[in-house]
Amino acid sequence: MLKRILALTKKEFIHLKNDWMLPAFMLFGGLLELIVIAWATSRPITNLPILIIDQDQSIKSREVITDILNVDTFELYGYAQDIEVVENLMVNGDIIAAVIFPPDFSEKLAIYSDQAVLPVILNGSESVPATAALQSIQGVIGLINEEILVSQLNLQIADSTDFNISVRVWFNEQLNDAYYTTPAELGMMLEFTVLLFAALSFSRERELGTLEQLLVMPFSALEIIIGKSIPVILIGLVDFTLLLSMIHFLFDVPVRGSISLLLILALLYIIVELGKGLIISVVSKTQHQAFLFVMVLGMVDIMFTGYAAPVESMPKAIQYFATIVPANHWLNILRGIMLKGSDVSVLWPQILALIFLGLIIGTVSLRIVKKALN
C-alpha cells in the first residue's frame, strides 16, 4: 500500500513539474502580494495633497497654515482663491483635503466671546487617507486651541492644570497596521494555495483524460486520495514557512509564540482546507471551473474571518455562521501565536473548533470523493 501511495505522490509531483507555471504562480505570486501589502501597511501615511484657501490673509492664518504643513501627513498642492476649485480637484482625485480660512478668521480668534470656525473638506471617496488627514488636522487644531485658551486666561502653560490619559498598547506598541493585515493576508494566502492545488488534483486528470486510466489501475480510492493529498500538504507547509519567514525577517512582524506549535496547527488547518479542495475537485469538470469555485469560496471565507471587517461588529446571525468557517479560527490562532505569544491553554477553543470542523469536512469529503471514484 505504501509503495502505491508513494508512486501516486511521485506522479503528482511530475504533473506539477510539467505544469510548473501554476505552482510558481501560486508560490511566488502570493509571496509578491504579501510583500506589497506588508510594505504598504508598515509605512505611515504621508504626502497627502492638501489645498489651502486663505481668504483671511492674516498673520494668524499663516501661522495655522504653517503648523498644518509642518505635519508629515501633508504635502501642499497649492493655494486657491475660491471654493469652486475644490470640487474640480477632488473629482479628479488631485487632493485629499482642503482647508478654508474665512475672511473673519483672525478677528473671531481675537474676540473672547466669539468662536472661529475653520472649514475642512475631505475627499471621502478615499476613506483611509481622508481619515488620516482628519486626525492630523484635529491634532494640530487641538494644540492651537490649548495655546489660545491658556493665553486668554493669562496663564502660563506650566502653571495650568489638566489631566491626560495614560495609554499603554499591548502586542502592537506602535499600532502598526502591518501587524494586523500581514498575518491575515498570510492566513488567506495559505487557504487559497491549498484550496487551489487540491481543487486541481482530480479536475486536471479529468480534463487531460487520464482519470479513467488512473481508476483502472490497482489503486483503492483511499490510496488515490492519500497519494494526491500528500503533495498538497507538503506544498502548503513549504508555502506557509516561506511566507512566515519573509514577513518576520523582512518586515519585523513578530512571532512571539511557539513556532513548532504554529507549524503543527498550520498542518491541521491545511488538512481541513484540503478536504474542501478535494470536494471542489471531484465536482468540477474542468480546471477552469475548479479555479472559479476556489475564488468564490475564498471570497466568502474572507467575509467571515474578520479580515475585511471585525466579526464582532456583524449581526449575531453572521457571527454564529462565522464559527463554522475554518479560516476564522485559523486567523485567530495565527494572530494569537504571532502577536500575543498565546499557547494551547489560550487557543484550545479555536483548536477544538478546527478539529471538529476538520472531522466533519474530512468525513464528507472522503464519502464524496470515494463515491465519485467508484
N, C-alpha and C positions, 0 to 999 in steps of 0.2 A: 504493500500500500504506500509506504514512504517513498519508494522509488518512482511509483507512478505519479505521486504528488509533485516530487522534485522535477520529473520530466515535464509536467504541465506548467510548473513555475518557470522552468527554463524556456519553454515555448512562449510564455507571456513576455519574458524579457526580450526574446528575439523579435516578437511583434513590435515592442516598444523601440528596439534598436532600428528596425526597418522604417518605423514611423517616428523618427527621432524629433521631428518638429513639434509634435504635441507635448511630450514631456519637457522639452526645452522651453516651450512657450509657457507652460504651467509653472515650472520651477523658477525660471529667470524672469518671466513676466510678473509673477507675484512678488518676486524679490524687488524688482524695479518699482512696482506700485507701492510697496511698503516703504522703500527708501524715500520716494517722493512725499508720501503722507507724513512720515516721521520728520523729514526735513521741513516741510511746510508748517506743521503744527508745533515744532520745537522753537520756532523763531517768533519773536514778538511782532505785533502788527505795527508797521512804521510806514512813513512816507505817504500817508493818505492825502490826496489833493484837497485842499480847502480854499474856498473863495472868501474874500473879505470885502464887505461893502461898508465903508466908513462914511456915513452921512454927517457925523458929528465933527470930525476933523479937529479933535481937541487933544491936549496932552494926555488926558486920562484914557481916551480911546486908544491912542497909540501905545500907551503902557500895557493895556489889556491885550492888544494885538501881539505885542512882543512876548508877553507871558504865554499866550496860546501857541505861538510859533516856536517858542523855545522847547516845547514838548516834542519828543522824538516821534510821536504818533503822526504829526502833520508835516506836510510839505506845501508851501504856499503855491497855489495855482496862479493867483493874480488878484488884482483889485478890480472892482466894478462900481458903477455909479447908481444903477437901479436894479430892482429885484427881478425884472423881466429876464435878465441874463441868466439867472439861477436856473429857471425851468429848462431852458435850452441845454445848458451844460449838464444838468442831471439826466435829462432824457438821453443825451449822447453818452452818458457814463464818464464824463470828464472829471467830475468832482464827487466827493463823498459827502461833504458838508459845506455849508455857507453860514457865515456869522455876519449879522447885520447890526450895525450900530446906529440907532435912531438919531435924528438931529439934536434932540434934547438929552442925550445920554449923560454927558458930564454935568449938566445943570441939575438933573434929578439926583445924581450921586451926591451933589453938594448940599441938597436940602435934606435935613434930618427926618422930616415927617413924610417925605416922598419916597417912592420906590422906583428905581430904574429897571427897565426890562431889556434884556439882551436876546433878541430873536435868533434862534439857531434852526436851520433847515437841514435835515439829514436825508440821505438817499436810502430809503427803507427797502429798496429792491435788493440791496446788498446788506443784509441784516447784520452779519458778523462784523465787517469793518465799520458799519454805522454805529453799532453798539460800542465798539472800541473808541470811536470818535466822541460819542456822547459821554462816556466815562472820563475821558481825558479832559474834555471841556468842563464837566462838572467838578473835577478835581481842581482845575485852575481857578474857576469861579469861586469855589469854596474857600480857597486860600485868600483870594482877594476880598471876599465878604468878611472873613475873620479880621483882616487888617483894617478894613473900613470901620467895623464895629468897635474895635479897640481904640481907634483914633477918635471916633465920635464920642466915646465915653471918657476921653482924656486919660487913658490908661496906657501903661507900658505893657507890652506883651508878656514880659517876665513877671509883671505883678498881677496879671489876670489869672483867674482860676476857672478851670473847667474839668471835664472828665473825658477820658479816652477809653476805647475798648482795647483789650489786650488779646490779640488773636494769635493762636498757635495752630498751624496747619500740620496735620499728621499725614504721613505716607507720600505726600507730594508737596514739599515745603514751598516751592516756587509756583505752585498751581500751574505747572507746565501742561499744556493741552496734550502734548505728545504722550504723557504718562497714561492718559485716558484713551486716546484714539489709536495709538500704535498697538497696544495689546489686543484691542478689539479687532483691529484690522488683521492682526496676526491670526487670531482665532477664526475669523471669517475666511481668510485665505486658505487655512488648513481644511476647512469644511469644503470649499469649492474644489480644492485639489483632490481630496479623497472621493467626493461625490462624482467628479468628472471621470477619474480613472476607473472607478468601479462601474459607472454607468456605461462606459465604452467597452467593457470586457466582453459581454455577450453580444451587444449590438454590433460591434466590429466583426465578430465571427459571422453573424447573420448576414451583414452587408457584403462581406467578402465571399460568402458561400461556403465557408469552412465549418459551420456549426454542425451540419449533418455528418461530416467526416469525423468530427470530434465525438458525436453521440454514438457512432457505430464502433468506436474503439473501446477496448476493455477497461473503461473507467466508470466507476459508480458516480452517481450525481453528487454525492458528498465529496468525493475526491476532486471532481471538476471544480466545485465551489471553493474548496480549500486551495487548490492549485492556482486559481485565478485571484484569490483574496491575498495570498502572501505578497505578491509584488506590490499591490496597492498599499498594504500595511507598511512595507519597507519604504516605499516612495513617500508615504505620508510622514513617517518618522524622520526621514532624511530632510524633507522639506521643512518640517517644524523645527528641527535642530538648526538648520541653515538660517531660517528667518529669525529665530530666537537669538542666535549668536550675533547676527547682523545688528539688530536693534539694541542689543546690550553693549556691544563693543563700539559700535559706530555712533550711536545716539545716546549712550549712557542711561538707557532705560533700565532700572534696577531689577534684579532677580533676588529678592530678599529671602525667599523660602528655599525649600529643598529642591534642587534641580532633579534629583532622582525621582522624587515624588511627582514632580511636574511631568517628567517623561512617562512615568507609569500611567498617570491619568490621561496624558495625551494619547497613549496607546489605547486606553479604554474608550476614549472619545472617537478615535479613528475606527475602531471596530463597530461602534454604534452607527456612525455615518456610512460605514461600508455596507451595512445591511440595507440602508435606504438606497444606496447607489446600485446594489445588485437588483433590487426590485425595479428600479428605473431601467436597468439594462435589459431585463427579460421582457418588459412590456414595450420597449422601443423597437421599431422595425429598422431604423437606420441610426447611424451615429449622429446625424443632424437632429433627429428627434430627441435622442438622449441628451444632447447638449442643451436643447431648449428646455427640457424637463429640469435639468440641473439649474439653469439660470432662474427659472420660475420658483423652484423650491428654495434656492438660496436667497432670493429676494424676499420671499415670505418669511424665512427664518430671521433675516435681518430685522424685520419689523418687530419681532417678539424677543429680541435679545438685549434691548437697551442700547444698541449701537447707534441708532438714529435718534431715539428719544427714550428717556427713562421709563422703564416698565412701571414704576411706582406712580407715574402721572397718568397712566392709561386707565380706562374704565375697568371695574372689577372683573367683568366677564373676560376681557382681554388678558388681564393679569393671570386669571386661572388658566386660560389657554396657553399662556407663555410657559407654564410649569411643565407642559408636555413637549416642549421644544428643547431637544438636547443642547443646541447651541447656547441657549440661555444659561443653563447650568455650567457649561464649559467656560463661557466668558467670566462668570463669577469665580470659578476655580482659577482661571488664568490670572485675573486681576488680584485675587486674594493671595496667591503664592508670589507673584511678581512684586506687587506693591506693598502688601501688608505682611508678608512672611508667614502667612497662615499655614497651619498644618492640618492633619486629619481631624483633630479634635474640634476644629472650627468648620472645616469643609465637609464633614460627614453627611449633612443633608443633601448637598449637591452631588456628592459621590454616590450615595444611595439612589438618588433620582436617576443618575446616569446609568447605574447598574440595572435598575428596574426598567427604564426605557430601553436599554440595550437588550434585555431578555425578551421584551415584547417585540421590538423591531426585528431582532435576530430570529425569533421563532417564526414570525410571519414571513420574513424574508426566505428562510430555509424552505418553508412549505411552498411558497410561490415559485421559487427557483427550481425546486425539485419537481414540482408539477409541470413546469414549463419544459424541463429537460426530459422528463419521462414521456 
